Amino acid sequence: MNTCLFCRIISGEISAKKVYEDEHTYAFDDINPQGPTHVLVIPKKHIRGLKEAQVEDAELLGRCHLVAAHIARQRGIEDGYRTVLNVGPNAGQSVFHLHVHLIGGRSLRWPPG
């Protein structure tokens, strides 16, 4: 049995509020949103994190960001949103399946955190 939370969401074993799905990616609303829009875009292939990604994963990583841009257009937040990859526990990664956070719908300050 796979213990990865996001793999279990992809398989339907755990429910999530799906926003988008295609053959390579799955996107769902974050359960602890940091803005009016906070969607997680994940590859269906299990990749532990960005530091574990390989050259052959480059297209898949790009797809995740393109899906985030597509969702931003759908939600009407093209004038300002952020995509974030947390890498490792010291950056706040708590689920070890690579995921892109799409955050928007409010003013975002810099620097973050």
Backbone atoms as SQL, in Angstrom:
CREATE TABLE atoms (id INTEGER PRIMARY KEY, chain TEXT, resi INTEGER, resn TEXT, atom TEXT, x REAL, y REAL, z REAL);
INSERT INTO atoms VALUES
  (1, 'A', 1, 'MET', 'N', 0.836, -1.181, 0.000),
  (2, 'A', 1, 'MET', 'CA', 0.000, 0.000, 0.000),
  (3, 'A', 1, 'MET', 'C', 0.881, 1.244, 0.000),
  (4, 'A', 2, 'ASN', 'N', 0.565, 2.175, -0.880),
  (5, 'A', 2, 'ASN', 'CA', 1.323, 3.411, -0.964),
  (6, 'A', 2, 'ASN', 'C', 0.911, 4.327, 0.179),
  (7, 'A', 3, 'THR', 'N', 1.888, 4.857, 0.899),
  (8, 'A', 3, 'THR', 'CA', 1.592, 5.720, 2.034),
  (9, 'A', 3, 'THR', 'C', 1.668, 7.206, 1.684),
  (10, 'A', 4, 'CYS', 'N', 2.048, 7.541, 0.457),
  (11, 'A', 4, 'CYS', 'CA', 2.141, 8.941, 0.052),
  (12, 'A', 4, 'CYS', 'C', 0.732, 9.537, -0.033),
  (13, 'A', 5, 'LEU', 'N', 0.506, 10.597, 0.735),
  (14, 'A', 5, 'LEU', 'CA', -0.798, 11.249, 0.767),
  (15, 'A', 5, 'LEU', 'C', -1.262, 11.669, -0.627),
  (16, 'A', 6, 'PHE', 'N', -0.381, 12.298, -1.398),
  (17, 'A', 6, 'PHE', 'CA', -0.793, 12.789, -2.712),
  (18, 'A', 6, 'PHE', 'C', -1.014, 11.655, -3.700),
  (19, 'A', 7, 'CYS', 'N', -0.245, 10.587, -3.618),
  (20, 'A', 7, 'CYS', 'CA', -0.502, 9.414, -4.467),
  (21, 'A', 7, 'CYS', 'C', -1.869, 8.824, -4.138),
  (22, 'A', 8, 'ARG', 'N', -2.228, 8.830, -2.875),
  (23, 'A', 8, 'ARG', 'CA', -3.530, 8.311, -2.452),
  (24, 'A', 8, 'ARG', 'C', -4.668, 9.220, -2.926),
  (25, 'A', 9, 'ILE', 'N', -4.421, 10.523, -2.993),
  (26, 'A', 9, 'ILE', 'CA', -5.418, 11.447, -3.553),
  (27, 'A', 9, 'ILE', 'C', -5.591, 11.174, -5.042),
  (28, 'A', 10, 'ILE', 'N', -4.497, 11.031, -5.766),
  (29, 'A', 10, 'ILE', 'CA', -4.567, 10.750, -7.203),
  (30, 'A', 10, 'ILE', 'C', -5.353, 9.476, -7.467),
  (31, 'A', 11, 'SER', 'N', -5.135, 8.446, -6.652),
  (32, 'A', 11, 'SER', 'CA', -5.817, 7.160, -6.857),
  (33, 'A', 11, 'SER', 'C', -7.284, 7.192, -6.449),
  (34, 'A', 12, 'GLY', 'N', -7.697, 8.248, -5.749),
  (35, 'A', 12, 'GLY', 'CA', -9.078, 8.345, -5.284),
  (36, 'A', 12, 'GLY', 'C', -9.310, 7.731, -3.925),
  (37, 'A', 13, 'GLU', 'N', -8.265, 7.217, -3.319),
  (38, 'A', 13, 'GLU', 'CA', -8.381, 6.605, -1.993),
  (39, 'A', 13, 'GLU', 'C', -8.712, 7.652, -0.926),
  (40, 'A', 14, 'ILE', 'N', -8.191, 8.864, -1.125),
  (41, 'A', 14, 'ILE', 'CA', -8.477, 9.993, -0.235),
  (42, 'A', 14, 'ILE', 'C', -9.103, 11.081, -1.089),
  (43, 'A', 15, 'SER', 'N', -10.165, 11.687, -0.589),
  (44, 'A', 15, 'SER', 'CA', -10.852, 12.706, -1.387),
  (45, 'A', 15, 'SER', 'C', -10.162, 14.063, -1.265),
  (46, 'A', 16, 'ALA', 'N', -10.284, 14.832, -2.328),
  (47, 'A', 16, 'ALA', 'CA', -9.781, 16.201, -2.382),
  (48, 'A', 16, 'ALA', 'C', -10.690, 16.955, -3.340),
  (49, 'A', 17, 'LYS', 'N', -10.727, 18.258, -3.213),
  (50, 'A', 17, 'LYS', 'CA', -11.537, 19.081, -4.106),
  (51, 'A', 17, 'LYS', 'C', -10.758, 19.313, -5.399),
  (52, 'A', 18, 'LYS', 'N', -10.999, 18.421, -6.369),
  (53, 'A', 18, 'LYS', 'CA', -10.260, 18.458, -7.633),
  (54, 'A', 18, 'LYS', 'C', -10.595, 19.726, -8.411),
  (55, 'A', 19, 'VAL', 'N', -9.549, 20.341, -8.945),
  (56, 'A', 19, 'VAL', 'CA', -9.668, 21.543, -9.753),
  (57, 'A', 19, 'VAL', 'C', -9.375, 21.226, -11.214),
  (58, 'A', 20, 'TYR', 'N', -8.455, 20.283, -11.452),
  (59, 'A', 20, 'TYR', 'CA', -7.998, 19.984, -12.805),
  (60, 'A', 20, 'TYR', 'C', -7.346, 18.604, -12.791),
  (61, 'A', 21, 'GLU', 'N', -7.469, 17.913, -13.931),
  (62, 'A', 21, 'GLU', 'CA', -6.765, 16.640, -14.089),
  (63, 'A', 21, 'GLU', 'C', -6.545, 16.386, -15.562),
  (64, 'A', 22, 'ASP', 'N', -5.366, 15.891, -15.883),
  (65, 'A', 22, 'ASP', 'CA', -5.079, 15.376, -17.222),
  (66, 'A', 22, 'ASP', 'C', -4.244, 14.108, -17.044),
  (67, 'A', 23, 'GLU', 'N', -3.688, 13.597, -18.108),
  (68, 'A', 23, 'GLU', 'CA', -2.973, 12.325, -17.996),
  (69, 'A', 23, 'GLU', 'C', -1.678, 12.422, -17.194),
  (70, 'A', 24, 'HIS', 'N', -1.140, 13.644, -17.034),
  (71, 'A', 24, 'HIS', 'CA', 0.149, 13.823, -16.355),
  (72, 'A', 24, 'HIS', 'C', 0.055, 14.490, -14.991),
  (73, 'A', 25, 'THR', 'N', -1.012, 15.273, -14.775),
  (74, 'A', 25, 'THR', 'CA', -1.084, 16.100, -13.572),
  (75, 'A', 25, 'THR', 'C', -2.457, 16.019, -12.911),
  (76, 'A', 26, 'TYR', 'N', -2.482, 16.444, -11.658),
  (77, 'A', 26, 'TYR', 'CA', -3.713, 16.504, -10.877),
  (78, 'A', 26, 'TYR', 'C', -3.605, 17.764, -10.022),
  (79, 'A', 27, 'ALA', 'N', -4.673, 18.543, -9.946),
  (80, 'A', 27, 'ALA', 'CA', -4.657, 19.769, -9.149),
  (81, 'A', 27, 'ALA', 'C', -5.879, 19.804, -8.240),
  (82, 'A', 28, 'PHE', 'N', -5.664, 20.284, -7.027),
  (83, 'A', 28, 'PHE', 'CA', -6.755, 20.340, -6.055),
  (84, 'A', 28, 'PHE', 'C', -6.535, 21.508, -5.108),
  (85, 'A', 29, 'ASP', 'N', -7.634, 21.958, -4.485),
  (86, 'A', 29, 'ASP', 'CA', -7.552, 23.057, -3.530),
  (87, 'A', 29, 'ASP', 'C', -6.786, 22.621, -2.281),
  (88, 'A', 30, 'ASP', 'N', -5.926, 23.505, -1.796),
  (89, 'A', 30, 'ASP', 'CA', -5.182, 23.260, -0.567),
  (90, 'A', 30, 'ASP', 'C', -6.152, 23.300, 0.619),
  (91, 'A', 31, 'ILE', 'N', -5.970, 22.407, 1.572),
  (92, 'A', 31, 'ILE', 'CA', -6.877, 22.374, 2.728),
  (93, 'A', 31, 'ILE', 'C', -6.567, 23.473, 3.741),
  (94, 'A', 32, 'ASN', 'N', -5.417, 24.143, 3.587),
  (95, 'A', 32, 'ASN', 'CA', -5.044, 25.257, 4.459),
  (96, 'A', 32, 'ASN', 'C', -4.657, 26.447, 3.577),
  (97, 'A', 33, 'PRO', 'N', -5.637, 27.060, 2.897),
  (98, 'A', 33, 'PRO', 'CA', -5.314, 28.068, 1.883),
  (99, 'A', 33, 'PRO', 'C', -4.655, 29.312, 2.459),
  (100, 'A', 34, 'GLN', 'N', -3.679, 29.819, 1.721),
  (101, 'A', 34, 'GLN', 'CA', -2.964, 31.034, 2.098),
  (102, 'A', 34, 'GLN', 'C', -3.415, 32.229, 1.271),
  (103, 'A', 35, 'GLY', 'N', -4.495, 32.060, 0.528),
  (104, 'A', 35, 'GLY', 'CA', -5.072, 33.126, -0.273),
  (105, 'A', 35, 'GLY', 'C', -6.400, 32.657, -0.822),
  (106, 'A', 36, 'PRO', 'N', -7.160, 33.552, -1.453),
  (107, 'A', 36, 'PRO', 'CA', -8.434, 33.149, -2.053),
  (108, 'A', 36, 'PRO', 'C', -8.276, 31.992, -3.044),
  (109, 'A', 37, 'THR', 'N', -7.172, 31.986, -3.768),
  (110, 'A', 37, 'THR', 'CA', -6.808, 30.833, -4.590),
  (111, 'A', 37, 'THR', 'C', -5.551, 30.225, -3.996),
  (112, 'A', 38, 'HIS', 'N', -5.637, 28.958, -3.654),
  (113, 'A', 38, 'HIS', 'CA', -4.451, 28.197, -3.226),
  (114, 'A', 38, 'HIS', 'C', -4.676, 26.768, -3.688),
  (115, 'A', 39, 'VAL', 'N', -4.073, 26.469, -4.823),
  (116, 'A', 39, 'VAL', 'CA', -4.233, 25.172, -5.475),
  (117, 'A', 39, 'VAL', 'C', -2.888, 24.478, -5.491),
  (118, 'A', 40, 'LEU', 'N', -2.895, 23.175, -5.264),
  (119, 'A', 40, 'LEU', 'CA', -1.689, 22.362, -5.393),
  (120, 'A', 40, 'LEU', 'C', -1.753, 21.626, -6.718),
  (121, 'A', 41, 'VAL', 'N', -0.705, 21.755, -7.508),
  (122, 'A', 41, 'VAL', 'CA', -0.591, 21.044, -8.779),
  (123, 'A', 41, 'VAL', 'C', 0.494, 19.996, -8.600),
  (124, 'A', 42, 'ILE', 'N', 0.120, 18.726, -8.832),
  (125, 'A', 42, 'ILE', 'CA', 1.066, 17.639, -8.590),
  (126, 'A', 42, 'ILE', 'C', 1.206, 16.768, -9.837),
  (127, 'A', 43, 'PRO', 'N', 2.403, 16.250, -10.058),
  (128, 'A', 43, 'PRO', 'CA', 2.545, 15.270, -11.133),
  (129, 'A', 43, 'PRO', 'C', 1.956, 13.935, -10.678),
  (130, 'A', 44, 'LYS', 'N', 1.389, 13.202, -11.609),
  (131, 'A', 44, 'LYS', 'CA', 0.874, 11.874, -11.260),
  (132, 'A', 44, 'LYS', 'C', 2.014, 10.896, -10.991),
  (133, 'A', 45, 'LYS', 'N', 3.164, 11.155, -11.572),
  (134, 'A', 45, 'LYS', 'CA', 4.353, 10.355, -11.268),
  (135, 'A', 45, 'LYS', 'C', 4.864, 10.788, -9.900),
  (136, 'A', 46, 'HIS', 'N', 5.132, 9.843, -9.031),
  (137, 'A', 46, 'HIS', 'CA', 5.657, 10.195, -7.717),
  (138, 'A', 46, 'HIS', 'C', 7.113, 10.630, -7.848),
  (139, 'A', 47, 'ILE', 'N', 7.342, 11.882, -7.480),
  (140, 'A', 47, 'ILE', 'CA', 8.694, 12.437, -7.360),
  (141, 'A', 47, 'ILE', 'C', 8.737, 13.038, -5.960),
  (142, 'A', 48, 'ARG', 'N', 9.653, 12.612, -5.147),
  (143, 'A', 48, 'ARG', 'CA', 9.686, 13.023, -3.738),
  (144, 'A', 48, 'ARG', 'C', 9.761, 14.539, -3.586),
  (145, 'A', 49, 'GLY', 'N', 10.560, 15.195, -4.379),
  (146, 'A', 49, 'GLY', 'CA', 10.715, 16.652, -4.304),
  (147, 'A', 49, 'GLY', 'C', 11.583, 17.134, -5.442),
  (148, 'A', 50, 'LEU', 'N', 11.762, 18.437, -5.535),
  (149, 'A', 50, 'LEU', 'CA', 12.544, 19.001, -6.636),
  (150, 'A', 50, 'LEU', 'C', 13.980, 18.483, -6.622),
  (151, 'A', 51, 'LYS', 'N', 14.561, 18.317, -5.448),
  (152, 'A', 51, 'LYS', 'CA', 15.957, 17.867, -5.403),
  (153, 'A', 51, 'LYS', 'C', 16.110, 16.415, -5.853),
  (154, 'A', 52, 'GLU', 'N', 15.013, 15.658, -5.873),
  (155, 'A', 52, 'GLU', 'CA', 15.058, 14.270, -6.349),
  (156, 'A', 52, 'GLU', 'C', 14.668, 14.141, -7.823),
  (157, 'A', 53, 'ALA', 'N', 14.186, 15.228, -8.419),
  (158, 'A', 53, 'ALA', 'CA', 13.777, 15.192, -9.826),
  (159, 'A', 53, 'ALA', 'C', 14.995, 14.949, -10.718),
  (160, 'A', 54, 'GLN', 'N', 14.741, 14.290, -11.822),
  (161, 'A', 54, 'GLN', 'CA', 15.797, 13.961, -12.779),
  (162, 'A', 54, 'GLN', 'C', 15.579, 14.743, -14.078),
  (163, 'A', 55, 'VAL', 'N', 16.578, 14.740, -14.935),
  (164, 'A', 55, 'VAL', 'CA', 16.485, 15.439, -16.222),
  (165, 'A', 55, 'VAL', 'C', 15.240, 14.992, -16.983),
  (166, 'A', 56, 'GLU', 'N', 14.920, 13.705, -16.927),
  (167, 'A', 56, 'GLU', 'CA', 13.755, 13.199, -17.663),
  (168, 'A', 56, 'GLU', 'C', 12.425, 13.709, -17.085),
  (169, 'A', 57, 'ASP', 'N', 12.468, 14.353, -15.931),
  (170, 'A', 57, 'ASP', 'CA', 11.262, 14.918, -15.320),
  (171, 'A', 57, 'ASP', 'C', 11.029, 16.378, -15.714),
  (172, 'A', 58, 'ALA', 'N', 11.942, 16.960, -16.490),
  (173, 'A', 58, 'ALA', 'CA', 11.854, 18.388, -16.819),
  (174, 'A', 58, 'ALA', 'C', 10.537, 18.744, -17.501),
  (175, 'A', 59, 'GLU', 'N', 10.101, 17.954, -18.456),
  (176, 'A', 59, 'GLU', 'CA', 8.843, 18.254, -19.142),
  (177, 'A', 59, 'GLU', 'C', 7.671, 18.204, -18.163),
  (178, 'A', 60, 'LEU', 'N', 7.669, 17.240, -17.280),
  (179, 'A', 60, 'LEU', 'CA', 6.602, 17.101, -16.297),
  (180, 'A', 60, 'LEU', 'C', 6.557, 18.302, -15.341),
  (181, 'A', 61, 'LEU', 'N', 7.724, 18.778, -14.926),
  (182, 'A', 61, 'LEU', 'CA', 7.784, 19.966, -14.063),
  (183, 'A', 61, 'LEU', 'C', 7.234, 21.180, -14.800),
  (184, 'A', 62, 'GLY', 'N', 7.566, 21.304, -16.069),
  (185, 'A', 62, 'GLY', 'CA', 7.021, 22.391, -16.881),
  (186, 'A', 62, 'GLY', 'C', 5.518, 22.289, -17.018),
  (187, 'A', 63, 'ARG', 'N', 5.025, 21.084, -17.218),
  (188, 'A', 63, 'ARG', 'CA', 3.569, 20.863, -17.309),
  (189, 'A', 63, 'ARG', 'C', 2.860, 21.337, -16.046),
  (190, 'A', 64, 'CYS', 'N', 3.441, 21.057, -14.892),
  (191, 'A', 64, 'CYS', 'CA', 2.826, 21.494, -13.628),
  (192, 'A', 64, 'CYS', 'C', 2.680, 23.013, -13.605),
  (193, 'A', 65, 'HIS', 'N', 3.693, 23.731, -14.048),
  (194, 'A', 65, 'HIS', 'CA', 3.611, 25.194, -14.074),
  (195, 'A', 65, 'HIS', 'C', 2.625, 25.689, -15.125),
  (196, 'A', 66, 'LEU', 'N', 2.547, 25.021, -16.255),
  (197, 'A', 66, 'LEU', 'CA', 1.564, 25.410, -17.272),
  (198, 'A', 66, 'LEU', 'C', 0.144, 25.165, -16.789),
  (199, 'A', 67, 'VAL', 'N', -0.066, 24.101, -16.048),
  (200, 'A', 67, 'VAL', 'CA', -1.383, 23.850, -15.452),
  (201, 'A', 67, 'VAL', 'C', -1.709, 24.958, -14.456),
  (202, 'A', 68, 'ALA', 'N', -0.734, 25.366, -13.657),
  (203, 'A', 68, 'ALA', 'CA', -0.955, 26.467, -12.712),
  (204, 'A', 68, 'ALA', 'C', -1.367, 27.733, -13.459),
  (205, 'A', 69, 'ALA', 'N', -0.707, 28.044, -14.572),
  (206, 'A', 69, 'ALA', 'CA', -1.065, 29.227, -15.366),
  (207, 'A', 69, 'ALA', 'C', -2.479, 29.097, -15.935),
  (208, 'A', 70, 'HIS', 'N', -2.844, 27.909, -16.374),
  (209, 'A', 70, 'HIS', 'CA', -4.193, 27.653, -16.896),
  (210, 'A', 70, 'HIS', 'C', -5.245, 27.903, -15.805),
  (211, 'A', 71, 'ILE', 'N', -5.008, 27.397, -14.616),
  (212, 'A', 71, 'ILE', 'CA', -5.947, 27.587, -13.510),
  (213, 'A', 71, 'ILE', 'C', -6.023, 29.066, -13.135),
  (214, 'A', 72, 'ALA', 'N', -4.885, 29.758, -13.134),
  (215, 'A', 72, 'ALA', 'CA', -4.879, 31.196, -12.836),
  (216, 'A', 72, 'ALA', 'C', -5.749, 31.950, -13.837),
  (217, 'A', 73, 'ARG', 'N', -5.660, 31.598, -15.126),
  (218, 'A', 73, 'ARG', 'CA', -6.520, 32.232, -16.139),
  (219, 'A', 73, 'ARG', 'C', -7.987, 31.953, -15.849),
  (220, 'A', 74, 'GLN', 'N', -8.302, 30.692, -15.538),
  (221, 'A', 74, 'GLN', 'CA', -9.685, 30.318, -15.233),
  (222, 'A', 74, 'GLN', 'C', -10.229, 31.087, -14.037),
  (223, 'A', 75, 'ARG', 'N', -9.397, 31.337, -13.067),
  (224, 'A', 75, 'ARG', 'CA', -9.831, 32.008, -11.831),
  (225, 'A', 75, 'ARG', 'C', -9.740, 33.530, -11.914),
  (226, 'A', 76, 'GLY', 'N', -9.249, 34.037, -13.047),
  (227, 'A', 76, 'GLY', 'CA', -9.171, 35.481, -13.234),
  (228, 'A', 76, 'GLY', 'C', -8.149, 36.178, -12.363),
  (229, 'A', 77, 'ILE', 'N', -7.038, 35.516, -12.079),
  (230, 'A', 77, 'ILE', 'CA', -6.002, 36.117, -11.214),
  (231, 'A', 77, 'ILE', 'C', -4.697, 36.339, -11.978),
  (232, 'A', 78, 'GLU', 'N', -4.797, 36.494, -13.287),
  (233, 'A', 78, 'GLU', 'CA', -3.591, 36.654, -14.103),
  (234, 'A', 78, 'GLU', 'C', -2.783, 37.900, -13.779),
  (235, 'A', 79, 'ASP', 'N', -3.388, 38.882, -13.105),
  (236, 'A', 79, 'ASP', 'CA', -2.664, 40.107, -12.791),
  (237, 'A', 79, 'ASP', 'C', -1.696, 39.939, -11.621),
  (238, 'A', 80, 'GLY', 'N', -1.731, 38.792, -10.984),
  (239, 'A', 80, 'GLY', 'CA', -0.773, 38.550, -9.913),
  (240, 'A', 80, 'GLY', 'C', -1.039, 37.266, -9.163),
  (241, 'A', 81, 'TYR', 'N', -0.120, 36.344, -9.309),
  (242, 'A', 81, 'TYR', 'CA', -0.168, 35.091, -8.557),
  (243, 'A', 81, 'TYR', 'C', 1.245, 34.597, -8.387),
  (244, 'A', 82, 'ARG', 'N', 1.406, 33.627, -7.532),
  (245, 'A', 82, 'ARG', 'CA', 2.731, 33.079, -7.259),
  (246, 'A', 82, 'ARG', 'C', 2.682, 31.569, -7.402),
  (247, 'A', 83, 'THR', 'N', 3.745, 30.999, -7.978),
  (248, 'A', 83, 'THR', 'CA', 3.932, 29.549, -7.939),
  (249, 'A', 83, 'THR', 'C', 5.133, 29.291, -7.043),
  (250, 'A', 84, 'VAL', 'N', 4.982, 28.310, -6.162),
  (251, 'A', 84, 'VAL', 'CA', 6.014, 28.037, -5.162),
  (252, 'A', 84, 'VAL', 'C', 6.263, 26.536, -5.090),
  (253, 'A', 85, 'LEU', 'N', 7.533, 26.182, -5.043),
  (254, 'A', 85, 'LEU', 'CA', 7.956, 24.807, -4.751),
  (255, 'A', 85, 'LEU', 'C', 8.733, 24.859, -3.438),
  (256, 'A', 86, 'ASN', 'N', 8.204, 24.254, -2.399),
  (257, 'A', 86, 'ASN', 'CA', 8.951, 24.134, -1.148),
  (258, 'A', 86, 'ASN', 'C', 9.809, 22.874, -1.254),
  (259, 'A', 87, 'VAL', 'N', 11.075, 23.015, -0.935),
  (260, 'A', 87, 'VAL', 'CA', 12.009, 21.896, -1.075),
  (261, 'A', 87, 'VAL', 'C', 12.615, 21.575, 0.280),
  (262, 'A', 88, 'GLY', 'N', 12.157, 20.489, 0.863),
  (263, 'A', 88, 'GLY', 'CA', 12.693, 20.033, 2.143),
  (264, 'A', 88, 'GLY', 'C', 11.941, 20.611, 3.325),
  (265, 'A', 89, 'PRO', 'N', 12.088, 19.974, 4.474),
  (266, 'A', 89, 'PRO', 'CA', 11.352, 20.387, 5.671),
  (267, 'A', 89, 'PRO', 'C', 11.679, 21.799, 6.144),
  (268, 'A', 90, 'ASN', 'N', 12.899, 22.265, 5.958),
  (269, 'A', 90, 'ASN', 'CA', 13.260, 23.617, 6.395),
  (270, 'A', 90, 'ASN', 'C', 12.615, 24.698, 5.534),
  (271, 'A', 91, 'ALA', 'N', 12.088, 24.314, 4.379),
  (272, 'A', 91, 'ALA', 'CA', 11.368, 25.257, 3.519),
  (273, 'A', 91, 'ALA', 'C', 9.860, 25.115, 3.684),
  (274, 'A', 92, 'GLY', 'N', 9.443, 24.191, 4.545),
  (275, 'A', 92, 'GLY', 'CA', 8.022, 24.015, 4.788),
  (276, 'A', 92, 'GLY', 'C', 7.383, 22.857, 4.050),
  (277, 'A', 93, 'GLN', 'N', 8.183, 22.054, 3.338),
  (278, 'A', 93, 'GLN', 'CA', 7.603, 20.897, 2.657),
  (279, 'A', 93, 'GLN', 'C', 7.202, 19.871, 3.705),
  (280, 'A', 94, 'SER', 'N', 5.914, 19.518, 3.710),
  (281, 'A', 94, 'SER', 'CA', 5.434, 18.546, 4.685),
  (282, 'A', 94, 'SER', 'C', 4.915, 17.270, 4.033),
  (283, 'A', 95, 'VAL', 'N', 4.619, 17.333, 2.740),
  (284, 'A', 95, 'VAL', 'CA', 4.239, 16.139, 1.988),
  (285, 'A', 95, 'VAL', 'C', 5.331, 15.927, 0.946),
  (286, 'A', 96, 'PHE', 'N', 5.945, 14.769, 0.979),
  (287, 'A', 96, 'PHE', 'CA', 7.097, 14.526, 0.128),
  (288, 'A', 96, 'PHE', 'C', 6.682, 13.851, -1.175),
  (289, 'A', 97, 'HIS', 'N', 5.922, 14.629, -1.934),
  (290, 'A', 97, 'HIS', 'CA', 5.540, 14.353, -3.324),
  (291, 'A', 97, 'HIS', 'C', 5.587, 15.744, -3.938),
  (292, 'A', 98, 'LEU', 'N', 6.456, 15.942, -4.919),
  (293, 'A', 98, 'LEU', 'CA', 6.639, 17.255, -5.514),
  (294, 'A', 98, 'LEU', 'C', 5.292, 17.898, -5.802),
  (295, 'A', 99, 'HIS', 'N', 5.143, 19.174, -5.460),
  (296, 'A', 99, 'HIS', 'CA', 3.912, 19.898, -5.747),
  (297, 'A', 99, 'HIS', 'C', 4.199, 21.378, -5.901),
  (298, 'A', 100, 'VAL', 'N', 3.446, 21.990, -6.802),
  (299, 'A', 100, 'VAL', 'CA', 3.534, 23.419, -7.062),
  (300, 'A', 100, 'VAL', 'C', 2.338, 24.068, -6.385),
  (301, 'A', 101, 'HIS', 'N', 2.599, 25.040, -5.545),
  (302, 'A', 101, 'HIS', 'CA', 1.534, 25.834, -4.942),
  (303, 'A', 101, 'HIS', 'C', 1.203, 26.976, -5.903),
  (304, 'A', 102, 'LEU', 'N', -0.048, 27.139, -6.244),
  (305, 'A', 102, 'LEU', 'CA', -0.540, 28.303, -6.974),
  (306, 'A', 102, 'LEU', 'C', -1.298, 29.142, -5.956),
  (307, 'A', 103, 'ILE', 'N', -0.787, 30.338, -5.676),
  (308, 'A', 103, 'ILE', 'CA', -1.388, 31.214, -4.667),
  (309, 'A', 103, 'ILE', 'C', -1.680, 32.554, -5.317),
  (310, 'A', 104, 'GLY', 'N', -2.907, 33.042, -5.139),
  (311, 'A', 104, 'GLY', 'CA', -3.270, 34.337, -5.695),
  (312, 'A', 104, 'GLY', 'C', -4.629, 34.788, -5.207),
  (313, 'A', 105, 'GLY', 'N', -5.088, 35.869, -5.825),
  (314, 'A', 105, 'GLY', 'CA', -6.381, 36.415, -5.445),
  (315, 'A', 105, 'GLY', 'C', -6.291, 37.442, -4.335),
  (316, 'A', 106, 'ARG', 'N', -5.079, 37.789, -3.930),
  (317, 'A', 106, 'ARG', 'CA', -4.834, 38.840, -2.942),
  (318, 'A', 106, 'ARG', 'C', -3.468, 39.431, -3.250),
  (319, 'A', 107, 'SER', 'N', -3.177, 40.574, -2.662),
  (320, 'A', 107, 'SER', 'CA', -1.875, 41.198, -2.844),
  (321, 'A', 107, 'SER', 'C', -0.808, 40.332, -2.176),
  (322, 'A', 108, 'LEU', 'N', 0.248, 40.032, -2.894),
  (323, 'A', 108, 'LEU', 'CA', 1.342, 39.216, -2.379),
  (324, 'A', 108, 'LEU', 'C', 2.563, 40.099, -2.173),
  (325, 'A', 109, 'ARG', 'N', 3.109, 40.061, -1.018),
  (326, 'A', 109, 'ARG', 'CA', 4.266, 40.904, -0.649),
  (327, 'A', 109, 'ARG', 'C', 5.574, 40.179, -0.953),
  (328, 'A', 110, 'TRP', 'N', 6.638, 40.963, -1.032),
  (329, 'A', 110, 'TRP', 'CA', 7.980, 40.420, -1.197),
  (330, 'A', 110, 'TRP', 'C', 8.881, 41.055, -0.180),
  (331, 'A', 111, 'PRO', 'N', 9.744, 40.385, 0.492),
  (332, 'A', 111, 'PRO', 'CA', 9.968, 38.942, 0.348),
  (333, 'A', 111, 'PRO', 'C', 8.895, 38.142, 1.073),
  (334, 'A', 112, 'PRO', 'N', 8.696, 36.901, 0.603),
  (335, 'A', 112, 'PRO', 'CA', 7.723, 36.036, 1.270),
  (336, 'A', 112, 'PRO', 'C', 8.293, 35.507, 2.589),
  (337, 'A', 113, 'GLY', 'N', 7.418, 34.936, 3.395),
  (338, 'A', 113, 'GLY', 'CA', 7.844, 34.285, 4.649),
  (339, 'A', 113, 'GLY', 'C', 8.424, 35.236, 5.607);
